[in-house]
Amino acid sequence: MEKKIRNLIDIRDLSTKEIDDLIEVANDIINHKEKYSHKCDGKILATLFFEPSTRTRLSFESAMLRLGGKVLGFSEASSSSTAKGETLADTVCVVSGYADIIAMRHPKEGAPMVAASKSMVPIINAGDGGHNHPTQTLTDLLTIKREKKSFNNLTIGLCGDLKFGRTIHSLIAAMSRYDNIKFVLISPDELKLPDYIINEVLEKNNISYVETDNMMEYMNELDILYMTRVQKERFFNEEDYLRLKDYYILDKNKLINAKKDLCIMHPLPRVNEISPEVDNDERAKYFEQAYNGVYIRMALILKLLEVK
Ligand code: NCD
């Protein structure tokens, strides 16, 4: 019988136990980097990025290189045969013969699922349109675990573009599996969390949440404040984007009454939504979050390639 290939398309493809194990491995990698430097000798990761990226693509590549493997790929659709009219299905079918594992980012929601159906090797969703971004969520979970020690009993403020922000969608799906989680959903009316997530994730699992457009309303209750960029590339007209892009700007003043152990997160890139003066605040964890991305992706590659 043919072996079943494990993909990561949605964060819920991983059980909570598997997430705990990945975090444990990532922490072990952080403490004993040399132990892992030849685990993927002879293996190849392909990065197929049909949309811009800095952190996700480079942290995947860094992860594979730090494991002793090699990388190949492209960072824009225009430099691949997509520009000649090749379908995603054909591209993936071919590349899966060139690599042992594929990380892909695509502007279309659901594209990684199509890719997985055509691939002979594991597919990792590195962001599909305004839908999901499971490996950013793994990065976020590692950061939360390192900062808060537990995933339970947290009040989590999610601020900015909750409509198109795929990191938000995956993070809600992940955190909804833990105990006593409360979400504070902070967005302008036009960028509210989509109904399908409210109904199928929050309501269905009886998760406590409030919606507000005022970032100060619950500031003093938050354990985590997760800021996001307004997703310019998903807007149909520029006027709407310009009107909404600076709706929230976190600065020092806004943090005066926040908890002393608040954890301020952002998947990056930031535009204006966090003033650089916040970077020196001990509670700002977004650069740690970006560094953590490499280690959790190393752990994920090891898991999907079934390297012991
Ligand atoms: C995020 C993304 O691509 O969705 N970036 C990332 O992967 N760190 C967030 C964003 O682009 O705003």
Residues whose N, C-alpha, C, O or C-beta is under 5 A from the ligand:
A	BS01	NCD	R55 T56 G127 H133 Q136 R166 T167 R229 P267 L268 P269
